Amino acid sequence: MTGAAADTVRLTLGEVHRLCADTLTGAGLGAAHAQAIARSITRAQVDECHSHGLYRLIGYVGSVRSGKAERHALPTLTRVTPVVLRVDAHRTFAPLAIETGVPALIEAAKTYGIAALAIRDCYHFSALWADIEPAAEAGLAAWCFTIGQSCVAPAGGTQPLLGTNPIAFGWPGPEGRPFLFDFATSAAARGEIELKRRAGEPIPPGWAVGPDGAPTTDPAQALAGALLPFGGHKGSALSMMVELIAGPLIGDLTSRQSMAVENGDGGPPLGGELFIAIDPAVFGAESLASRLADADELFALARQQPGVRLPSERRYAARERNREGVTLPAKLVAELRALSAPA
């Protein structure tokens, strides 16, 4: 339905999910993958994570139509050891591989105290907080890492070498709502800059350089040039860590290697994803309640300071606000519905 303003449209969550699933299956993607992606996109859109919400559908469809991503292959789970798990995505999109591997990761961490999961050979386009939220909801401390599109210059450089290389962390609580953060190791996620370009808005200084290596606030020039790491050499070092542990460590590609096999269809890059999960109970079940209470006290003390907002609180507020549906730009919805037309 159309909102009060002619430039917005209101969709129920069911309509968002159906729009995603129907568009993807219409493009030729297998139903299992289409449903997993629809769940991922709907979840991000409800939390108002716009760069990983419905906007992402454009890239997914591009990769289905180009033939880059496998349409019907199903991910396979291998238990390398009781606590080291591997999912081969067989060059499919990541959401179904994540749904295949994370429950086994949770089970292994709950049984043995710690576990790791490597997802290999996948096209990853989703928000990392959503990837690890189930582990944190299950009472685990969890980390997640993946490479991104090779569009970031190392600190002091001007040429793309690194990916946006996001990092996510989850902690169980407080009050049943996990403490979650997820951020790119670049000054901004590439998706944020793409949204700025679509909206005709400048980007803040310090986010990127243009093709000539000079600083720019033009998102088109930034996308043609290189993004910059956040925090200078610190962000650059963290980005290189992600390259190593989500690439060579698990037997997958670096961002540069992924870019070398990219076909330019606007979809997600090929690569891997690493999860690590620890059950706090392994350090003493008898003291678990008091240790979780110590963590909750830390969060409470932070909130007492004016202006402090904990990571994930904005998303939880949006999730509550959008239980009945989401408001979207009419132009975006029209563009997405047009994707259902024959290529």
C-alpha positions in Angstrom: 0.0 0.0 0.0 1.1 3.6 -0.7 2.1 5.8 2.3 0.9 9.3 3.1 3.8 10.6 1.1 3.7 9.7 -2.5 7.4 8.8 -2.4 7.0 6.0 0.1 5.3 2.6 0.2 4.2 0.6 3.2 4.8 -3.2 3.0 4.0 -5.9 5.6 6.8 -8.2 6.6 5.0 -11.0 4.7 5.0 -8.8 1.6 8.7 -8.0 2.0 9.5 -11.7 2.2 7.3 -12.7 -0.7 8.7 -9.9 -2.9 12.2 -11.2 -2.2 11.4 -14.9 -2.7 9.2 -14.5 -5.7 11.7 -12.2 -7.4 14.5 -14.6 -6.8 12.7 -17.7 -7.9 11.4 -15.8 -10.9 15.0 -15.1 -11.9 15.7 -18.9 -11.7 17.1 -19.4 -8.2 16.2 -22.6 -6.4 13.5 -22.3 -3.8 15.6 -23.2 -0.8 18.1 -20.5 -1.5 15.4 -17.9 -2.4 13.7 -18.5 1.0 16.9 -18.3 2.9 17.8 -15.0 1.2 14.3 -13.7 1.8 14.6 -14.4 5.5 18.0 -12.6 5.6 16.8 -9.5 3.7 13.5 -9.3 5.6 15.4 -9.5 8.9 17.8 -6.7 7.9 15.0 -4.5 6.6 12.9 -4.8 9.7 15.9 -3.6 11.7 16.3 -0.7 9.3 19.7 -1.9 8.1 19.0 -0.5 4.7 22.3 -1.4 3.0 21.6 -5.1 3.7 17.8 -5.0 3.3 15.7 -4.9 0.1 18.4 -2.9 -1.7 20.5 -6.1 -1.8 18.0 -7.9 -3.9 19.2 -6.0 -7.0 22.7 -7.6 -6.6 21.4 -11.0 -5.8 19.2 -11.0 -9.0 22.2 -9.8 -11.0 24.3 -12.7 -9.9 21.5 -15.2 -10.6 20.9 -13.9 -14.1 24.6 -13.7 -14.9 25.2 -17.3 -14.0 27.9 -16.4 -11.5 26.2 -18.1 -8.5 25.0 -21.7 -8.6 21.2 -21.8 -8.5 20.3 -25.1 -7.1 23.4 -26.8 -5.4 22.8 -27.4 -1.6 25.5 -26.7 1.0 27.2 -29.7 2.7 28.3 -29.8 6.3 31.4 -31.7 7.3 32.6 -32.2 10.9 36.3 -32.0 10.5 36.7 -32.6 14.2 34.1 -32.5 17.0 34.7 -28.7 17.3 35.9 -27.7 13.8 33.1 -27.6 11.3 33.1 -26.8 7.6 30.3 -26.0 5.2 31.0 -26.1 1.4 28.6 -23.7 -0.2 29.4 -24.9 -3.7 29.5 -21.4 -5.1 25.9 -20.6 -3.9 24.8 -17.6 -1.9 25.7 -17.6 1.8 22.4 -17.5 3.7 21.4 -21.2 3.2 25.0 -22.2 4.0 24.8 -20.1 7.2 21.5 -21.7 8.2 23.1 -25.1 7.6 26.2 -24.5 9.6 25.3 -22.3 12.6 23.0 -24.8 14.4 25.8 -27.3 14.3 28.2 -24.6 15.5 25.9 -23.9 18.5 25.6 -27.6 19.3 29.3 -28.1 19.2 30.1 -25.1 21.4 27.4 -26.1 23.9 28.9 -29.7 24.0 32.6 -28.9 24.1 32.8 -25.3 25.2 34.3 -23.9 22.0 33.8 -24.4 18.3 34.7 -23.0 14.9 32.9 -23.0 11.6 34.3 -22.2 8.2 31.9 -21.6 5.3 33.8 -21.8 2.1 33.1 -21.0 -1.6 30.1 -18.8 -1.0 28.8 -15.5 -2.2 28.3 -13.4 0.9 26.0 -10.3 0.9 24.3 -10.4 4.3 24.8 -8.5 7.6 27.2 -10.3 9.9 25.2 -9.4 13.0 22.3 -11.5 11.6 24.7 -14.4 11.0 25.8 -14.6 14.6 22.6 -13.5 16.4 21.3 -17.1 16.8 24.6 -18.1 18.5 24.3 -15.2 21.0 20.6 -15.9 21.5 21.7 -19.5 22.5 23.9 -18.1 25.2 27.2 -18.1 23.4 29.9 -15.5 22.9 30.5 -15.5 19.1 32.7 -13.8 16.5 32.3 -13.8 12.7 34.5 -12.5 9.9 34.3 -12.4 6.1 36.1 -10.7 3.3 34.4 -8.0 1.2 34.7 -6.5 -2.2 38.3 -5.4 -2.9 37.8 -1.7 -2.8 39.8 -0.5 0.2 43.3 0.9 0.2 45.6 0.0 3.1 46.5 3.0 5.4 48.8 5.3 3.5 47.9 3.9 0.1 45.5 4.9 -2.6 44.9 1.7 -4.6 42.3 -1.0 -3.7 43.8 -4.1 -2.1 41.6 -5.0 0.9 38.0 -5.8 1.2 35.5 -3.9 3.5 36.1 -6.9 5.7 33.5 -6.7 8.4 33.8 -8.1 11.9 30.9 -9.1 14.2 30.7 -10.0 17.8 27.8 -11.2 19.9 27.3 -11.6 23.7 24.3 -13.2 25.4 22.2 -10.5 27.0 21.3 -8.2 28.5 17.7 -8.9 29.2 17.4 -11.6 26.5 18.7 -9.2 23.8 22.2 -10.0 22.8 24.9 -7.3 22.7 25.9 -7.4 19.0 28.1 -5.2 16.8 28.9 -5.5 13.2 31.1 -3.1 11.3 33.3 -2.9 8.2 36.9 -2.3 8.8 36.7 0.4 6.1 35.5 3.9 7.1 32.1 2.9 5.7 30.6 -0.1 4.1 30.5 -0.1 0.3 26.7 -0.5 0.4 26.4 2.8 2.4 28.3 4.6 -0.4 26.2 3.0 -3.1 23.1 4.2 -1.3 24.6 7.7 -1.1 25.2 7.6 -4.8 21.6 6.5 -5.5 20.3 9.3 -3.3 22.5 11.9 -4.9 24.1 12.7 -1.5 27.8 13.4 -0.8 29.8 11.2 1.5 31.7 12.6 4.5 35.4 13.6 4.1 37.8 10.8 5.0 35.8 8.0 3.7 37.5 7.6 0.3 39.8 8.7 -2.4 39.0 9.1 -6.1 40.8 7.3 -9.0 43.4 10.0 -8.9 44.2 9.2 -5.3 42.9 12.6 -4.1 40.3 12.7 -1.2 36.7 12.9 -2.4 33.2 13.4 -1.1 31.6 12.2 -4.4 30.3 8.7 -3.9 30.7 7.8 -7.6 34.3 8.9 -7.5 34.8 6.9 -4.3 33.4 3.7 -5.9 35.7 4.2 -8.9 38.7 4.9 -6.5 39.3 3.4 -3.1 37.6 3.4 0.3 39.8 4.1 3.3 40.2 2.0 6.5 38.6 3.4 9.6 41.1 4.6 12.3 44.1 4.7 9.9 46.7 2.0 10.5 44.6 0.4 13.2 41.7 -0.3 10.9 44.1 -1.3 8.2 45.7 -3.9 10.5 42.3 -5.3 11.5 41.3 -5.5 7.8 44.5 -7.5 7.1 43.6 -9.9 10.0 40.2 -10.5 8.4 41.9 -11.2 5.0 44.0 -13.8 6.7 41.5 -15.6 8.9 38.6 -15.5 6.5 40.9 -16.3 3.5 44.1 -18.4 3.7 43.3 -19.8 7.2 40.2 -21.5 6.1 41.4 -22.3 2.5 39.5 -19.5 0.7 40.2 -16.4 -1.3 41.6 -13.0 -0.3 39.6 -10.0 -1.4 42.1 -9.4 -4.2 41.8 -13.0 -5.4 38.0 -12.7 -5.3 38.1 -9.6 -7.4 40.2 -11.4 -10.0 37.3 -13.8 -10.7 34.5 -11.1 -10.4 32.3 -10.6 -13.4 31.0 -7.1 -12.6 27.3 -8.2 -12.2 26.9 -6.0 -9.1 26.4 -9.1 -6.8 28.3 -10.4 -3.9 32.0 -11.4 -4.0 33.2 -15.0 -3.8 34.9 -16.0 -0.6 34.7 -17.5 2.9 33.4 -16.8 6.3 34.8 -17.8 9.7 32.7 -18.2 12.9 34.1 -18.8 16.4 31.8 -19.5 19.4 32.5 -20.0 23.1 30.1 -21.2 25.8 30.7 -19.0 28.9 29.7 -21.9 31.0 32.9 -23.8 30.1 34.8 -21.4 32.4 32.7 -22.5 35.4 28.9 -23.3 35.4 28.7 -22.5 39.0 29.8 -18.9 38.5 28.0 -18.3 35.1 25.1 -16.3 36.5 27.4 -13.9 38.4 29.7 -13.4 35.4 26.7 -12.6 33.1 25.5 -10.2 35.8 28.9 -8.5 35.7 28.5 -8.1 32.0 24.9 -6.7 32.4 26.3 -4.2 35.0 28.8 -3.0 32.4 26.1 -2.3 29.9 23.9 -0.6 32.6 26.8 1.7 33.6 27.5 2.6 30.0 23.8 3.5 29.5 23.9 5.8 32.5 26.2 8.2 30.7 24.3 10.8 28.6 24.6 10.2 24.9 25.7 6.6 25.1 23.9 4.1 22.9 25.0 0.5 23.0 25.5 -1.4 19.7 22.3 -3.1 18.5 20.0 -0.9 20.6 19.0 1.1 17.5 18.2 -2.2 15.7 16.1 -3.5 18.5 14.1 -0.3 18.6 13.5 -0.5 14.9 12.5 -4.2 15.2 9.9 -3.3 17.7 8.7 -0.3 15.7 8.4 -2.4 12.5 6.6 -5.4 13.8 3.6 -4.7 11.5 5.6 -3.6 8.4 8.2 -1.3 7.0 8.1 2.0 5.0 10.2 2.0 1.9 11.1 4.4 -0.9 8.5 4.0 -3.7 11.2 4.2 -6.3 13.1 1.3 -4.8 10.0 -0.9 -4.6 9.1 -0.1 -8.2 12.7 -1.0 -9.2 12.5 -4.3 -7.3 9.1 -5.2 -8.8 10.5 -4.5 -12.2 13.1 -7.2 -11.5 10.4 -9.8 -11.8 10.0 -9.0 -15.4 11.8 -11.3 -17.9 15.4 -10.4 -18.3 
